[in-house]
Amino acid sequence: MDRGMIADDAFAEVKALVIARTGHHYYVDKDSQLADRIAQRMAATGDATLADYGARLRDPTDPEWRRLESAVTINETFFFRFAEQFAALRTTILPAMIDRHRDDKRLRIWSVGCSTGAEAHSVAVVLDDLLGEAIADWRIALTGTDIDEAALDAARRAEYSSWALRTMGETERARLFDRTGDRYRLKDRYRGIARFERHNLLSMIDAAAPLGFSDYDLILCRNVLIYFRQEDATAIVGALARRLATDGVLLLGHAEPNPGFDAVADSELIAGILTYRTLGTRPKPVPPTPPVIETVPAPHVDKSRSAPLPRPPAPPPPTPKTEAPLVVRTPDAVAHYFAALDALAADDKERAERAFRDALYLDRSFAMAHYQFGHYLLAQGRAPDGRRSLTNALRVASALAPDTELAEGEGMTAGAMATAIRHTIGPHR
């Protein structure tokens, strides 16, 4: 990282332009990471000074903006991410939508911040599995959008490394992909369902922007909001919820739900996962009809001779509502974690290690970061370092209730992680 760039008076202006254009509030206190990405682009453009590069960016139509937006966007993604959400989509959410549209045979689905397309293609696979040959009779508008043109090109090619398929066994990979060397291309049957186009999510909260996208049965906006300021994230959730059809469903990432979202969207548990709907459209529970009680005249009581009736006992306090525990992490640590996974997908080992360490510097109790970093180190032949990182993950997991779901763990519980680590490194001492 060039500290001279950060000290340059022009850096503050370039940083402000990037944040205003992309909405990536994530970079407000990440000068070193932003400087690295700007330096890469300056080397490509040949701009000798940051002031020259800033002058280029003052023109909102300059083609460099598309390339810089790609450079500052984290494109970590993989197939069937958040396993419990995809289980709910497969067993409950999408079957219900298909049943509602049996007559018109149409579905509208939007994958927001789709990156290289794994999420949208995963939904396409589930739809094909559910509908079978009948999918040819349906009008399915499955759209993936992103600010990054390079990521969109990759989504259209639908060609991936094994890292993007890491949740699948070999049988499932062979069913869904054609393999050439170490690359996997989604089979034609699934690849033609989704289409991809450019869209800046920040435009959703521009009051002057046209409605554009609307009437969606399903919107997925997962691991996108962590890059925005809280007030912008809340406004985006409200804007997305308003673009849902009746009975439409919005899914967010594990680390993103916030109590403030309840002011702009209705939350609802479906098949055990948190979903959102257009504000005010969730069916209200019908209160039970009170039973008809036949009244009987009370007997006459001589109040002058009767003793006072004993005061009835106080009702017991209500039993507190309990929910399955869930560990959440700080947004900055999560963003670094995704940057590390993004770097691994790009085979950039140096950047991956730096991002893992940044995540753990911010949050030493981030079990999944310890866990993934440990496996990465073991894969690099750095056994002592890898075992040490896995041991740190084990300490964190062992301190939690076994059924606690770990943040960014795709449904992995603390107990499952502890078992997996002990299998890898042996009993913890």
C-alpha positions as CSV (number, residue, x, y, z in Angstrom):
1,M,0.0,0.0,0.0
2,D,1.3,3.4,-1.0
3,R,1.0,5.6,2.1
4,G,2.1,8.6,-0.1
5,M,-1.2,8.2,-2.0
6,I,-3.3,8.5,1.1
7,A,-1.4,11.6,2.2
8,D,-1.9,13.1,-1.2
9,D,-4.5,16.0,-1.1
10,A,-6.3,14.5,-4.1
11,F,-7.0,11.2,-2.3
12,A,-9.9,12.6,-0.3
13,E,-11.6,13.9,-3.4
14,V,-11.2,10.5,-5.3
15,K,-12.4,8.6,-2.2
16,A,-15.5,10.9,-1.9
17,L,-16.2,10.4,-5.6
18,V,-16.0,6.6,-5.3
19,I,-18.3,6.4,-2.2
20,A,-20.8,8.8,-3.8
21,R,-20.9,6.9,-7.0
22,T,-21.1,3.3,-5.6
23,G,-22.5,3.9,-2.1
24,H,-19.8,1.7,-0.7
25,H,-19.6,3.3,2.7
26,Y,-17.3,0.3,3.6
27,Y,-14.4,2.4,2.3
28,V,-14.9,5.3,4.7
29,D,-12.3,3.9,7.0
30,K,-10.5,1.6,4.6
31,D,-8.0,4.0,3.0
32,S,-5.3,1.4,2.5
33,Q,-7.6,-1.0,0.7
34,L,-9.1,1.7,-1.5
35,A,-5.6,3.0,-2.2
36,D,-4.5,-0.4,-3.4
37,R,-7.3,-0.6,-5.8
38,I,-6.8,2.9,-7.1
39,A,-3.1,2.2,-7.6
40,Q,-4.0,-0.8,-9.7
41,R,-6.2,1.3,-11.9
42,M,-3.7,4.1,-12.2
43,A,-1.1,1.6,-13.4
44,A,-3.6,0.5,-16.1
45,T,-4.6,4.0,-17.2
46,G,-1.1,5.4,-17.1
47,D,-2.1,8.4,-15.0
48,A,1.1,9.7,-13.4
49,T,-0.6,11.5,-10.5
50,L,-3.7,11.0,-8.3
51,A,-4.8,14.5,-9.4
52,D,-4.8,13.3,-13.0
53,Y,-6.8,10.2,-12.1
54,G,-9.2,12.3,-10.1
55,A,-9.7,14.7,-13.0
56,R,-10.7,11.6,-15.1
57,L,-13.3,10.6,-12.6
58,R,-14.9,14.0,-12.5
59,D,-16.5,13.0,-15.8
60,P,-19.3,10.5,-14.8
61,T,-19.4,9.2,-18.4
62,D,-15.7,8.3,-18.5
63,P,-15.3,4.5,-19.3
64,E,-12.8,4.2,-16.4
65,W,-15.7,4.4,-13.9
66,R,-16.8,0.9,-15.0
67,R,-13.4,-0.5,-14.4
68,L,-12.9,1.2,-11.1
69,E,-16.3,0.0,-9.9
70,S,-15.2,-3.5,-10.7
71,A,-12.0,-3.0,-8.8
72,V,-13.6,-1.8,-5.6
73,T,-16.4,-4.4,-5.6
74,I,-15.9,-7.7,-3.7
75,N,-17.1,-10.6,-5.9
76,E,-17.1,-13.5,-3.5
77,T,-19.9,-15.9,-4.4
78,F,-20.5,-19.6,-4.7
79,F,-23.3,-22.0,-5.6
80,F,-26.2,-22.6,-3.1
81,R,-24.7,-20.2,-0.6
82,F,-26.6,-20.1,2.7
83,A,-27.8,-23.7,2.6
84,E,-30.8,-23.2,4.9
85,Q,-32.2,-20.5,2.7
86,F,-31.9,-22.7,-0.4
87,A,-33.5,-25.5,1.5
88,A,-36.4,-23.2,2.2
89,L,-36.6,-22.1,-1.4
90,R,-36.6,-25.6,-2.6
91,T,-39.1,-27.1,-0.1
92,T,-41.4,-24.2,0.7
93,I,-41.0,-20.7,-0.9
94,L,-40.7,-21.6,-4.6
95,P,-43.2,-24.5,-4.6
96,A,-45.8,-22.0,-3.1
97,M,-45.0,-19.5,-5.8
98,I,-45.3,-22.1,-8.5
99,D,-48.6,-23.2,-7.1
100,R,-49.9,-19.6,-7.1
101,H,-48.9,-19.2,-10.7
102,R,-50.3,-22.5,-12.1
103,D,-52.6,-20.6,-14.3
104,D,-50.5,-17.7,-15.7
105,K,-47.2,-19.7,-15.6
106,R,-45.0,-16.8,-14.9
107,L,-42.4,-16.0,-12.3
108,R,-40.3,-12.8,-11.7
109,I,-37.1,-13.2,-9.7
110,W,-34.3,-10.7,-9.1
111,S,-30.8,-11.5,-7.8
112,V,-29.5,-8.1,-6.6
113,G,-25.7,-7.7,-6.5
114,C,-25.4,-11.0,-8.4
115,S,-21.6,-10.8,-8.8
116,T,-20.4,-13.6,-11.1
117,G,-23.9,-15.2,-11.2
118,A,-23.7,-18.2,-8.9
119,E,-26.7,-17.1,-6.9
120,A,-29.0,-16.6,-9.9
121,H,-27.8,-19.8,-11.6
122,S,-28.4,-21.7,-8.3
123,V,-32.0,-20.5,-8.3
124,A,-32.3,-21.6,-12.0
125,V,-31.2,-25.1,-11.0
126,V,-33.8,-25.3,-8.3
127,L,-36.5,-24.1,-10.6
128,D,-35.5,-26.6,-13.2
129,D,-35.5,-29.4,-10.6
130,L,-39.0,-28.4,-9.4
131,L,-40.6,-27.9,-12.8
132,G,-38.8,-30.5,-14.8
133,E,-39.8,-30.6,-18.5
134,A,-42.7,-28.3,-17.7
135,I,-40.3,-25.4,-17.3
136,A,-40.5,-24.9,-21.1
137,D,-44.2,-23.8,-20.6
138,W,-43.3,-21.2,-18.1
139,R,-42.3,-17.5,-18.6
140,I,-39.5,-17.1,-16.0
141,A,-37.9,-13.7,-15.8
142,L,-34.8,-14.4,-13.6
143,T,-32.5,-11.4,-13.6
144,G,-29.2,-10.9,-12.0
145,T,-27.9,-7.3,-11.6
146,D,-24.5,-5.9,-10.5
147,I,-22.5,-2.7,-10.8
148,D,-19.5,-4.7,-12.0
149,E,-19.4,-5.3,-15.8
150,A,-16.6,-7.8,-15.6
151,A,-18.5,-9.8,-13.0
152,L,-21.6,-9.7,-15.3
153,D,-19.5,-11.0,-18.2
154,A,-18.4,-13.9,-16.0
155,A,-22.0,-14.6,-15.0
156,R,-23.0,-14.9,-18.7
157,R,-20.2,-17.3,-19.4
158,A,-21.2,-19.3,-16.3
159,E,-17.7,-20.8,-16.0
160,Y,-16.3,-21.3,-12.5
161,S,-13.4,-22.7,-10.5
162,S,-13.9,-25.5,-8.0
163,W,-13.9,-22.9,-5.3
164,A,-17.3,-21.7,-6.4
165,L,-18.6,-25.2,-6.3
166,R,-17.2,-26.1,-2.9
167,T,-20.5,-27.0,-1.3
168,M,-21.2,-29.7,-3.9
169,G,-20.1,-33.3,-4.1
170,E,-18.7,-34.8,-7.3
171,T,-22.0,-36.3,-8.3
172,E,-23.8,-33.0,-8.1
173,R,-21.0,-31.3,-10.0
174,A,-21.2,-33.8,-12.8
175,R,-25.0,-33.4,-13.0
176,L,-24.8,-29.6,-13.3
177,F,-21.5,-28.8,-15.0
178,D,-19.3,-29.7,-17.9
179,R,-15.7,-29.9,-16.8
180,T,-12.7,-28.8,-18.8
181,G,-9.5,-29.1,-16.9
182,D,-10.0,-27.2,-13.6
183,R,-12.9,-25.2,-14.9
184,Y,-16.6,-26.0,-14.7
185,R,-19.2,-24.6,-17.1
186,L,-22.9,-24.7,-16.2
187,K,-24.8,-27.0,-18.5
188,D,-26.8,-25.4,-21.3
189,R,-30.1,-26.7,-19.7
190,Y,-29.5,-24.3,-16.7
191,R,-27.4,-21.6,-18.2
192,G,-30.2,-20.2,-20.4
193,I,-32.6,-19.5,-17.6
194,A,-31.0,-16.4,-16.0
195,R,-30.1,-13.1,-17.8
196,F,-27.7,-10.5,-16.4
197,E,-27.6,-6.7,-16.7
198,R,-25.9,-3.7,-15.1
199,H,-27.6,-1.9,-12.3
200,N,-26.4,0.4,-9.5
201,L,-28.3,-0.5,-6.3
202,L,-27.7,3.0,-5.0
203,S,-30.1,4.4,-7.6
204,M,-33.0,2.6,-5.8
205,I,-33.1,5.3,-3.2
206,D,-33.0,8.2,-5.6
207,A,-36.4,9.8,-5.4
208,A,-36.1,10.9,-9.1
209,A,-35.3,7.4,-10.4
210,P,-38.0,5.5,-12.3
211,L,-39.5,2.5,-10.6
212,G,-38.0,0.2,-13.2
213,F,-37.9,-3.2,-11.5
214,S,-41.2,-4.2,-10.0
215,D,-43.8,-6.9,-9.3
216,Y,-41.2,-9.5,-8.2
217,D,-42.2,-12.8,-6.7
218,L,-38.7,-13.2,-5.2
219,I,-35.8,-10.8,-4.6
220,L,-32.5,-12.0,-3.2
221,C,-30.2,-9.2,-1.9
222,R,-27.7,-11.1,0.2
223,N,-24.3,-9.9,1.4
224,V,-24.8,-6.6,-0.4
225,L,-26.1,-4.3,2.3
226,I,-23.0,-4.6,4.4
227,Y,-21.2,-2.2,2.1
228,F,-23.7,0.6,2.7
229,R,-24.4,3.1,5.5
230,Q,-27.1,1.9,7.8
231,E,-29.6,4.6,6.6
232,D,-28.9,3.8,3.0
233,A,-29.3,0.0,3.7
234,T,-32.6,0.6,5.3
235,A,-33.8,2.8,2.4
236,I,-32.7,0.1,0.0
237,V,-34.6,-2.6,1.8
238,G,-37.7,-0.5,1.8
239,A,-37.3,0.2,-2.0
240,L,-36.8,-3.5,-2.7
241,A,-39.8,-4.5,-0.5
242,R,-42.0,-2.1,-2.5
243,R,-41.0,-3.8,-5.7
244,L,-42.4,-7.1,-4.6
245,A,-45.6,-8.6,-5.9
246,T,-48.4,-9.6,-3.6
247,D,-47.1,-12.5,-1.5
248,G,-43.6,-11.7,-2.9
249,V,-40.6,-12.5,-0.7
250,L,-37.3,-10.7,0.0
251,L,-34.3,-12.6,1.3
252,L,-31.2,-10.9,2.9
253,G,-27.9,-12.3,4.0
254,H,-27.4,-13.7,7.5
255,A,-25.4,-10.7,8.8
256,E,-27.7,-8.1,7.4
257,P,-31.1,-8.1,9.1
258,N,-31.5,-5.1,11.3
259,P,-34.3,-4.0,13.7
260,G,-34.6,-0.8,11.7
261,F,-35.7,-2.7,8.6
262,D,-39.1,-3.4,10.4
263,A,-40.0,0.2,9.7
264,V,-39.8,-0.3,5.9
265,A,-40.8,-4.0,5.5
266,D,-42.7,-6.7,7.2
267,S,-40.6,-9.6,8.5
268,E,-41.8,-13.1,8.6
269,L,-40.4,-16.5,9.4
270,I,-40.9,-19.0,6.5
271,A,-39.6,-22.6,6.9
272,G,-37.4,-21.3,9.7
273,I,-35.7,-18.5,7.8
274,L,-36.2,-14.7,8.1
275,T,-37.9,-13.2,5.1
276,Y,-39.3,-9.7,4.3
277,R,-42.5,-8.6,2.5
278,T,-43.9,-5.2,1.4
279,L,-44.8,-3.2,4.4
280,G,-48.4,-3.6,5.5
281,T,-49.1,-6.6,3.3
282,R,-48.4,-9.4,5.8
283,P,-51.7,-11.1,6.7
284,K,-52.8,-10.0,10.2
285,P,-53.7,-12.8,12.5
286,V,-57.5,-13.1,13.1
287,P,-58.3,-12.8,16.8
288,P,-60.2,-15.7,18.1
289,T,-63.9,-15.2,18.6
290,P,-64.6,-14.9,22.3
291,P,-66.7,-17.7,23.7
292,V,-70.4,-16.9,24.5
293,I,-70.8,-17.1,28.2
294,E,-74.3,-17.5,29.6
295,T,-74.8,-15.1,32.5
296,V,-76.5,-16.3,35.6
297,P,-77.9,-13.8,38.1
298,A,-75.6,-13.5,41.1
299,P,-77.1,-14.5,44.5
300,H,-77.9,-11.7,46.9
301,V,-75.1,-11.1,49.4
302,D,-75.5,-9.2,52.6
303,K,-72.4,-7.0,52.3
304,S,-72.8,-5.8,55.9
305,R,-72.1,-9.3,57.2
306,S,-69.8,-10.8,54.7
307,A,-66.0,-10.9,55.1
308,P,-63.9,-9.3,52.4
309,L,-63.0,-11.8,49.6
310,P,-59.4,-12.8,49.4
311,R,-57.4,-11.1,46.6
312,P,-56.8,-13.5,43.7
313,P,-53.1,-14.5,43.2
314,A,-51.1,-12.5,40.7
315,P,-50.7,-14.3,37.4
316,P,-47.3,-15.8,36.8
317,P,-44.9,-13.7,34.7
318,P,-45.0,-14.5,31.0
319,T,-42.4,-17.1,29.8
320,P,-39.8,-15.2,27.8
321,K,-39.8,-16.1,24.1
322,T,-36.7,-18.0,23.1
323,E,-35.2,-18.3,19.7
324,A,-32.5,-20.4,18.3
325,P,-29.2,-18.6,19.1
326,L,-27.4,-16.9,16.3
327,V,-23.9,-15.3,16.5
328,V,-23.5,-12.2,14.4
329,R,-20.3,-10.3,13.5
330,T,-19.4,-6.7,12.9
331,P,-20.1,-5.6,9.3
332,D,-16.5,-4.5,8.8
333,A,-15.1,-7.9,9.8
334,V,-17.7,-9.6,7.6
335,A,-16.6,-7.4,4.6
336,H,-13.0,-8.3,5.1
337,Y,-14.0,-12.0,5.3
338,F,-15.8,-11.8,2.0
339,A,-12.8,-10.0,0.5
340,A,-10.7,-12.9,1.6
341,L,-13.0,-15.4,-0.1
342,D,-13.2,-13.3,-3.2
343,A,-9.4,-13.2,-3.3
344,L,-9.2,-17.0,-3.0
345,A,-11.7,-17.4,-5.9
346,A,-9.3,-15.2,-7.9
347,D,-6.3,-17.2,-6.7
348,D,-4.8,-14.1,-5.2
349,K,-3.2,-15.7,-2.1
350,E,-1.5,-12.6,-0.8
351,R,-4.7,-10.5,-0.9
352,A,-6.7,-13.4,0.7
353,E,-4.3,-13.8,3.6
354,R,-4.2,-10.0,4.2
355,A,-8.0,-9.9,4.2
356,F,-8.4,-12.8,6.6
357,R,-6.0,-11.2,9.0
358,D,-7.9,-7.9,8.7
359,A,-11.1,-9.7,9.6
360,L,-9.6,-11.4,12.6
361,Y,-7.9,-8.2,13.8
362,L,-11.3,-6.6,13.9
363,D,-13.1,-9.6,15.5
364,R,-11.0,-12.2,17.2
365,S,-14.1,-14.3,17.9
366,F,-15.1,-14.6,14.2
367,A,-15.1,-18.5,14.1
368,M,-15.7,-18.9,10.4
369,A,-12.8,-16.6,9.6
370,H,-10.5,-18.6,11.8
371,Y,-11.9,-21.8,10.3
372,Q,-11.6,-20.8,6.6
373,F,-8.2,-19.3,7.2
374,G,-7.0,-22.4,8.9
375,H,-8.0,-24.6,6.0
376,Y,-6.4,-22.2,3.5
377,L,-3.1,-22.4,5.5
378,L,-3.2,-26.2,5.6
379,A,-3.8,-26.2,1.8
380,Q,-0.7,-24.1,1.4
381,G,1.4,-26.6,3.4
382,R,1.7,-24.4,6.4
383,A,0.5,-27.0,8.9
384,P,1.5,-25.4,12.2
385,D,-0.1,-22.1,11.2
386,G,-3.2,-23.9,9.9
387,R,-3.6,-25.9,13.0
388,R,-3.2,-22.8,15.2
389,S,-6.0,-21.0,13.3
390,L,-8.3,-24.1,13.5
391,T,-7.5,-24.3,17.2
392,N,-8.6,-20.7,17.6
393,A,-11.9,-21.5,15.7
394,L,-12.3,-24.5,18.0
395,R,-11.9,-22.4,21.2
396,V,-14.6,-20.0,19.9
397,A,-17.0,-22.7,18.9
398,S,-16.5,-24.7,22.1
399,A,-17.5,-21.6,24.2
400,L,-20.9,-21.6,22.5
401,A,-24.0,-23.8,22.8
402,P,-23.6,-26.6,20.3
403,D,-26.8,-25.6,18.4
404,T,-25.6,-21.9,17.9
405,E,-25.5,-21.0,14.2
406,L,-22.3,-19.3,13.3
407,A,-22.3,-16.1,11.4
408,E,-21.5,-16.6,7.7
409,G,-21.4,-20.4,8.4
410,E,-24.1,-21.3,5.8
411,G,-26.1,-22.9,8.6
412,M,-23.1,-24.5,10.3
413,T,-23.5,-24.8,14.1
414,A,-20.8,-24.4,16.8
415,G,-21.1,-28.1,17.5
416,A,-20.7,-29.2,13.9
417,M,-17.7,-26.9,13.6
418,A,-16.1,-28.4,16.7
419,T,-16.6,-31.9,15.5
420,A,-15.1,-31.1,12.0
421,I,-12.1,-29.4,13.5
422,R,-11.4,-32.3,16.0
423,H,-11.6,-34.7,13.0
424,T,-9.0,-32.6,11.2
425,I,-6.5,-31.8,14.0
426,G,-7.4,-34.3,16.7
427,P,-8.6,-33.6,20.2
428,H,-8.0,-30.1,21.5
429,R,-5.8,-29.7,24.5
